[in-house]
Amino acid sequence: MSKVTMLGICVLMIASLAVAQTADSLWYEGETHMRNVKQLTFGGENAEAYFSADGKWLVYQATRDSFDCDQIFTYNLESGESKLVSTGTGATTCSFFVPGQDELVFCSTHEHGAECPLKPDRSLGYVWGLFEFDVYKCKTDGSGLVRLTNEKGYDAEAAVSPDGKEIVFTSGRDGDLELYKMNIDGSNVTRLTHTVGYDGGPFFSPDGKHIIYRAFHPKTADEFARWQTLWANQAVSPVRLEIWIMDTDGNNQRQVTNLNSASFCPYVHPSGEWVMFTTTYADSMGNRRMPNFDLFRIKPDGSNLERLTYGPTFDGFPMWSYDGKKIVWASNRGKHEKTSETNIFIADWVE
């Protein structure tokens, strides 16, 4: 064998090893349901990525480049190209493709001011701000923007039904954070939940028969007092949230998890047999100022809880592709674990 051939083989082996090392650095022991982990975004803060029905695109939110707060971007999974689709003003959140249409929905504050909303008072603790969001629909290139909600206050956390005909979302329009449903054009708004507290982050199940969501319902006098204080300051605490499920008409509401943790971002597997979600339940970081989040899954009846991620930093906002073959989520893993930069990752799903 010639020296040139040997040199070529060595170069290929080193290159292959480098690729393997890169892939391995994004995967942790115990993550048996994930293979071929790949990082998609680099730089900024990126989260809440969701597949298109054909599996060719993602839509997600990011604070990056010249933007000081989140804007909505699409990501072409074949070319790797990312494109801004929101207005570039105000803050945005909670985007989702409309299945069967060249459209998507997202939530934005841009008509209430071009600047980023002021962050909540730090004295309130770790809270999420309830800004003046409204739900919008547009073409996937950002054109044809239409405002769907016009109530004062918080209208956000929107997701679209599998048939593309309805939107479920969270609103504070009636003096509490409840779930509502409306037609894809914004008509026929119907309230689904009626319990004091926070019902939010809803998604339809793949068969369109159920809505999975997160909730906190205060029970003690102290919890009610805390809730009222936060509501007066237009904020909500995510420290204690459980996963719930109900029929799409609001009937048969029942609690899925009982983990006494911050559990949110639930998504139902295409088979309907599993719910994947984010939680602090496995946090073992002790004295960290912020708890660690991991991905878990559970049966819709609350059985068979299983941990999916084992990284030392944040893993959250998961979604299975419509065919169940891929998983996308946001994470601090990789070289940004020490800086807590959040990026979008994709992997093959292994049952």
N, C-alpha and C positions, 0 to 999 in steps of 0.2 A: 504494500500500500504506500502511495507517495506521501511526501511530507505535506503537499498542498491539500490532498484529500483528508489527511489526519487533522490538519489545521481547520479545515472546513467543518469537520465533525465536532471538533472541540468548540468552535464558535457556536454551532447550533445547540450543543449541549448546554453551554453557558447561557445562551439566550433563553432556552427552554426553562432552565433552572430559575432565571430571573423572573420569567412570567409566573412560574409556579410559586415562587416566593412571594410575589406581589399578590397572587390570588389567596395564598395561605394566610397572609397578613390581614386579610379582610374576613377571615373565617375563624371561629373559635370552637375548641373541643366541646362536643355536646350538641352542636347545631346540626343534627342528623337529617333534618328535613330540608337543608339548604345545600346546594352545590353550585359551583361556578359563580361565586359571588363577584359582582362587578360594580365598581363605582362609576356613576354617570355624571355627577356634577362635581366641580372643583372650584371652591372659592365662594365666600358669602354664606348666607344661611338659607338652606333649601329644605322644604318639608311638604307634607301632604300631597304626594304624587299619586295619581290615579290613572289606571289604564283606560284606553279607548276600547270599545267593544271588539274591534278587530285585532287588538293587541299590538298595533303598530305605533301607537303614540302614548305619551304621558302628558297630563296637565298637572302643574304644580305651582307652588308659590315660593318666591325667593326674595331676599334682601341682598342685592349685589350691585355691582357697577356703580352707577350714579344715584341709585335709589336708597333712600334712608329707611324705608319700610317696605313690607312685602308687596310684590307685584305678581301677576299671573303670567306664566310662560307655558308654552307647549314644547315637547321634546320628541323629536323623531328618533325612534329606537333603531332605525336602520342607518341613518346618516349621522346621528349624534348631534344634529343641529337643534339649538334652542331658540325660541322666538317669543318676544313679548307680545301678549294679546290684550292685556288690560291697558288702561289709559296712561299709566305712568305717574298718576297723581293720587293723592290720598293713600289709604292703606287698603289692601285686599286680602281675602282669605277664602278658603273652602270652595275650590273649583271642582267641576265634575262634567264629563262629557255627556251629551244627550245621545243615548244609544239609537242608532239608525239614522241619525241626522248629522249634518256638518255643523254642529252647534255645541256650545258648552255653556254652563252657568257658573257664575262666581259672585262673590259678595264684595262690596266696595264702599268706601266712605267718600269717594271723590266729589260727589255732588254736595257734600257738606263741608268741603274745604280741600284745597290742593295740598295742604301740609299734612304730615303724619300726625295722627292724634297724640295728645299728651299721654304719657304712660301713667298708670295708676299710682297713687301715693304709696311709697314704699313702707310706710308705717302700717299699712293694711296686711303686710306679709306677702307671701307668694300668691298672687291673684292674676286672673285674666281680666283685661278691660273690656267692658261692654260698650263699644264705640257705636257711632251712628252708621252702622252698616245697612245696606239694602241689597237685595238679590237682583242680579242682572243676567241677561242672556245675550249671547252674541254668536257670530260665526267663529269657526275655529281659527280664523286669521285675525280676529279682533274686530271685524267690521260688523255693521248692523246692530250696534249695542242698544238694548232695550231694557229699561228699568221695570222690574216686575212687582216690587213692593214700594209702598209710599207711606208707611206708618212712621211716626216719630219713634226714635230709639233704635234698639238692636233687632235687626233681621239678618240672620247669618246661618252658618253651619248647614248649607243646603246640599242636597243630593238628589239625583234623578232616578225615577223608577226604571226597571229593565225594559219596559215597553216605550219609554221616552215620553209618556203622557202626563206624568205628575212629578212634583217637586215636594220633598219633605224638608222642613227647616225649623230653626229655633227662633222664637221671637219673645220680646218683652212687652209687646203691645198691650197686654191685659194686666200689667203690673206684676208679672212673675215670668220666669223663664220656662216657657212651655213649647211643646211641639205642635206644628201646624202642617197641613198639607194643602197644596193648591195645584191647579192645572198648569201645564207647561207655559201657558201664556199669562199666568198670574191671576187668573179668575178662580172663583169658587174656593175661597180660603176657608178651611175647616180646622177647628181646634181639636187636637187629639188627646192631650193630657190635661189633667186638672188638679194636680197635687202640688202643694206649696214646695218650692225649692227649685232645683235646676234639672230640667229634662233637656238634653241636647245631644249634639254630635250624631244625628240619625243617619242610617243608611237602609235602603230597601234590601231585603233578601233577594237572591238571584231569581227565585220563582215569583217574586212580586207579591207574596202573600203576607209577609211580615216586615216589621221595622225593628231594627236593632239599634240601641242607643245607650247613652250613659246618663246616670241620674244621681242626684243627692237630694234626699228629702229630710229636712231637719225634724228631729223628734224631741229633743230636750229643750228646756227653756234657754240654756246657753247657746244651743245650736240655732234656735230661732232668732235670738238676739244678734248673733254673729251674721246670720243670713240677712237680717234687716239692715245692719250696718253696711254690709257690702253692697246690698241693693241700692241703698241711699247714695253710695259712692260709685254706682254703676260699675261694679266689679263682681266677680265670682271666684270662689276658691276651688281649685281642682284637687285639693289634698285628699279628700275622701269622695270617691265616685265608684259606683257599681254599674255593671252591665245589665241592661234590661232588654226585654223583647215584648212585642205586642203585635196584634193583627193590624193591617194597614188602615182599618177604620177606627183604631184606638181601643178596641176591646181586648180582653184577655191579657192585660199588662201583668208581667211577672218578672221577678228578679232572677237573673242567671248566675251572677257571682255573689259571693259573700266574703270578700277578702279584706275588708276594712282597710283598703288601700286606694291609691289614685289609679283607677282603671278606666280607660277611655279608648276611643278610636276602634270600636268593634267592627268587624267585617265578616260576613258569612261566606263560607266556602261554596263554590258552585254546586256541590252535591247537597248542600243544606245540612250536612252532618257536623260541621264544626264552625265555631266562632273564633276568629283570631282577634287579639286586642293588645293594647299596651297597658302595663301596670307596674307599680313599684313593689308588688307583693314579694318579689325575691330579693329586694334590696338588702345588701349586707355591708354597705359602705359605712354604716355607723354614724360617725360624726360629720359627714358631708353636709354642707349648707343646703345642697339640693339632693334629693333622693335619686337613685338610679332607676331608669326605666328599662324594661325588657318586654319582648313579645312572648305571649302565651296563647294557647288555644284551649277551648273547652267545648263540650257538647252543649247544644241549646237547652238541654234539661239541667245543666249545671254540673254534670258529671265529667270525669276523665280530664281534669285539669292537667295541662302539660306545658312545660317551659320550652320555648323555641330558640331564644338567643341567650348567649352567655358572655357577652362583652362587658367590660368594666364601665362603659359609658352609655349614653342614651341610645336606645333603639325604639322607634315608635312609628305611628301612622302607617300601618301595614295594609296592603290590599293584595288579594289573589287576582291573577288575570282571569278573564271570563271563561277560559278553558281549564283553569286550575293548574296550568303547567308552570307558571311563573309567580314570583312574589316580588313586590316592590315595597320599599320602606325607607325611612329616614334614619340616619345614624351618625354618631360621632366617631365611629370606628376608623381604623387605618391610622395614617400619620397625624390626623388631627385630634386624636384622643386627648392630648394635653391642652389644646387650644379650644376644645369644645365646638369647633366648627361643624355644622350639621350639613350633610350631603345626602343625595339620593342614591340608593343601592338597589340592584336587581339580582335575582338568583333563580336558578331552576328549583322547583319545588319537588321534593321527594317524599312520597307518602310512607 
